Amino acid sequence: MKKTYFFFFFSLVFLLSGCRGSDIIVPSTPTTVDTSAGKTSSAIAGMFLLNEGNMGSNKATLDYYNYNTGVYHKNIFATINPLVSRELGDVGNDIQIYGGKLYAVINCSHYIEVMDVRTAKHIAAITIPNCRYIVFNKGYAYISSYAGPVLINPNARLGYVARMDTTTFKIDTLVVGYQPEEMVISGDNLYVANSGGYRVPNYDRTVSVIDLNKFKVTTTIDVAINLHRMEADEYGNIYVSSRGDYYTVPSSIYVINSSTNTVTKNLHIPCSEMTLCGDSLYVYSTGWSYVTNKNTISYTVYNTKAQVKMPDSFIKDGTEKNIVIPYGIAVNPITRDIFVTDAKDYVTPGTLYCFSKEGKKKWSVTTGDIPAHMVFTTKKLQNF
């Protein structure tokens, strides 16, 4: 089922309740974290970090790390765009760069904030209900959407993937599974992890496969319950994580062969988030159990070429003992520095840790509340 909308540019700038009006702007705060920065040439100019903010607090914020100066800037969006938005809104869920634009997915405020990647200035705000994640292909953005309200409901509706033209912002939608999460592209197909999280305990357990040329679901793969994260390697493998049920069914990562669209492996690696750099799949897990009423935290690297789990944690110096709730991960594709965020208690400012590729801490810095999603940029951010 498809439905088409067209958003005229003049209608894209809208005011979000709770994020406008007389709220006081919190100015950007700079902190020098790496005094050795800028001494080696790199294609990476900076890194954006989207802080989720606690649900219902309207405290999603945008931070920026300048690789040339070694300075970390907190809360840049409010400073750059004082007349557009006091803050970004409620729950920043994903951030990506495509075609000179920076896209922030603001889940519970139901919109995509589109910015100029060189200035972080507001371009447009695109309404998509309960939006989750975003990927890009051939001039289109693909956004997963729960489609319905933010509400646990055994009768919650099917979600959809919105296809948006990144030039005109024209949108059409395609129904997939229940509460779709992350997506990856392999060849001419878009793979969508369906969680069914709102329908607990009757989780979805499928991956929808969409032909990008036809924008049509061509097959559905049965994988495991409560799917969430996805990565695709260069060997035709799709990695998809299952959260499990937080009781007796454990979290794990499953491997899908994109040529046959069949599940080939259960890696038996618990996963809250993962990121792929080269042949290394970096994984951390903050596995909550209602049986033990505690989290079990782990840090793992999986070699996608050799198809083997590495024996040690990717943090080698014991710093993991200081991380209360690991909540985000990214790896610089040039230097292979590893970034891990700590959400701490979910209501106060978090911490961003930078580790060398050898797994030793280089620096850390205070972020906004619930630091979660990172993206590297080759474009220098003006005035920062």
Steps between C-alpha positions, in 0.01 A plus 500: 500500500636839401388851584643818349535849646672817378652750737542849351812668625320793662301256714803316629593753765268430790496567870532211745304533823734489797794614289397856414373815663682661791734215591847625590771400253781304663816622324749264344781401735851428360745265672850414377537123530795412275804727494667286230215555251575639156857373486418224252306542178168317474196505276283518811437862603263440790239287668140583592345339807124494552392482864164327535381676814264320736162421344249775568764757595548669158875495564647353183813700418777503241873502587801531269865393528754688286785269397729786402481695827421215741209704638166343592196729473180424692152597384584670172156483336333740742783752461506483119121504459359726775202611294413150378514279807601531862590131503455217254206334676413168659737202455771530235504151350740510203734736314647460151658706221409490131553738209615799702219469752493383860188307603393455863212261574296630795286205601235620747475845338414316176725679255830504312713811552695578181806722531786624285796280592747791467310736730247286693240761401139388470377420148176313557297298747323197356207349689519120532314340791704299751804505271793278594798467261616632163714369210565634148525372145505673159350829609245356740482480876331195652355551847352229721181599682288331764218694330279510811520677835775440758309240696528135605197340338437132415305624198762752381489544124758397244780746441633634173807624320474854366690572178590869475652681203791691656459791256121556493413331833221312326404191705331170433466209741511122496354282775743248655491312833412611851710781649787503245844601624839522330552439129792417270543497125661208317500507123160621381323395817412676824487275807276610787511355853148470644481494879134485597609667821163664565325162479696336784503205564388430142811640336559510126788279387547597136721696264317662208691507171413792271595522133631857477429532128133407541459615862319177575539230767622192316550259788489472878766311694422330830794569734434540875282705735531871569751596229686830521848579361639424154834509316606374155852382416676488163457123473125505457412437863236691694536512879181555698467508877221360714431658838341176623217521752701616806401180680599161358574582135844662481614778271712390204623589150380304197659486154296518180645403162382777266529274194253244632324713763535222753634499856836322504627553856417591856817661635388471865634850561269725705454841340358838592689684224756412235703681236706364215844636402692300242474135600441577866150501645515689830223397740400596849212365703317647797276201552221557749343193663170501688611172656809646669385866492839618379699576186771276361750711307745371239726635222581278202664504157393257228720449191262495204759364254617209715151466653640466850446676831816659634597383848533836675307821561582793271566709814839386629590734786226436753308820421184296448471485879422874496225470239164461674266454200669472158252655259668585171796389290684626192840437340695760302554333159841668455669485842293208633450688827207350688231718657273372776237706681374459856136589577563469875160543673313611185402839649830685547782584254684199363859436396670437167815284511757490222723190482792435268473210257705306756220547752665752731324814617613824331248744649148542632254790516162586647215495248127573505248260654512143362773536233417243236550553128814613317595578141832613354525785251760593240364856483632760742224650716510877466574703814580187702 
